């Protein structure tokens, strides 16, 4: 499922780079078959971390790996993703562990994390908006304007606010 996962990542605006210890000819053939944007071949085990460091100068980097040799690179990346069937060392080094050994789970995990971030931002916006109005009202700031808040309604409004955030 590599070609499909690569296409999905590219459609999300993500550049896909394959870093491998395979020889260049083999790596480029596999990379072309999978549709990756760039192939970095002939990388020794300790060189993956160095390549990740170079890529980080261009922007955020997520690394997907499963072996002992991937652990330093997983740690160096902004986000390290280990595949479920990976070694314990790789799993310990990763920030995210995918339970199955399917690359198609990588775009799904990114979509999920983006949706969660969007939800967090929505909740923060509404909490800020609610508290900008509710706290001054509860504190009596608007009494000169004839606006007051019964403490019972204030308590109910606070509970409603919490319910709205949790249900979003």
N, C-alpha and C positions, 0 to 999 in steps of 0.2 A: 504493500500500500504506500510505498515511498513516493512514487510520482504524484499520486493524488494529494498526499500531505504537503509536498513541496508546492504544488499548484495552489492549494488553499492558503498556505503561508504567503506566497507571492501575491495572491489576490487581496491579502490583508495588508499589503505594503511592506512585507518583511523580506529582506534579502537573505537568501539561503546560501550558506557557504559550507562546503564539505571539507573537513580536515581529516586526513588519513595517512597512515603509514604505508599504504600500498604504493606501488610504483606509479609514475605519472600516467603512463599509457592506460593501465587498468583503471586507475582512479578517474581519468577523464571519460572513459567509456561508461563507467557506472554513473558518473555525474551527469553525463549527457542523457543516459537512459532515465534517470530520476528527474532531470530537468533543473538541476541546481544552477544557481547564478555563477558560482565561482568554485573551483576545486583547488585545494592546496594539498599537494601530494608529497610523499616521501618524508613525512614528518615523523621524527623519532618520538618515542613516548614523552620525553621531557620537553619536546618542542611544541606540543599542543598548547600548553600553558602560555608559552611565548607568543604563539599565533593569536591566541585569544587577547592577550595584552595589546598586540598591534591593532586588532579589529576594534578594540574598545576606544582607540583614539578617533575612530570614525563615528561612534555612537554607542548606544546600548547594545549589549551582546547577551544572548541566551545560548547556552551550550547544552546539547543533548548527547548523553553518553551512557555507556553501560559497563565499561571495564575499569580495571585497576589503573590502567594508563590514562584514563580520562579524569580521574579524581582531581589532580591539580588544576586542570582546565575548568572543571565544573566549579571549583572553588573560586577561581579567578574571574569567571564570567559574572555579569550582573545578576543573572538568574541561571542556576545550574539545574538541569532536568535529567533525572536518572530514569531509565526504563526499568519496569518491574522485575525483569529477569536478570538485571544487572548484578554485579558483584556487590558485596556488603560495603566495600570501600567506596565505590561510586555512589551507592545509595546514601551513605553517611555524609559524603561530600556535597550532595545535591541540596538545593532549596526546595525542590518539588520532586516527588516520586510518582511516576505514572504506574498504576497497578498492572496494566497489561503491556506486553511488548509490541505495541502497535504505534507506529509513527503518526497515524491519523489522530491519535489522542493528543498530540502536541497542539494542533490548531484548535481543537476542542477546549483544551485547557486555557489557551490564550483568550478564546471567546468568553469563557466562563470568568476569567479574571477581569477582562474588560467590562463585562456586565456587572460584576461585583463592584468595581471602582465607580462605575456610573451610578449604581445604587447608593454607594457611600456618599458621593457628591450630592445626589438629590437629597438624601437625609440631612446632610450638613446644611444645605441651603434652606430647607424647610425648618430645621431646628433654629437656625440663625434668624430667619424671618419671624418665626413664632415668638422666640425669646425677645427679639427687638421690640415687639409690640406688647407681649404678655408681661415681661418683668417690669417695665415702667408703669403699666396699668396696675399691676398688683402692688407696686410700691407707692402708689398714690400720686404719681407725677401728674396725672391728668385730672386730678380733683378740681383745680381751678376752671377747667373746661366742663365740669359737670359729669365727667366719666369716672365711675368707680367700679370696683370689682368685688363682689361678695366673696369672702374667703372660701366658701363652699364651692362656688363656681370656679374659683382659681384652682382648687384641688382637682375638681373634675376636668378642667381644661388641661392640667398637667398630665393627668392620666390619659386623656385623649391624645395628647401630643406623643406620649410614649407608645401608645397603641399604634398610632400612625407610622412612627418610625419602624417599629417591629414588623408591622404588616407590609411595609414597603419592601 
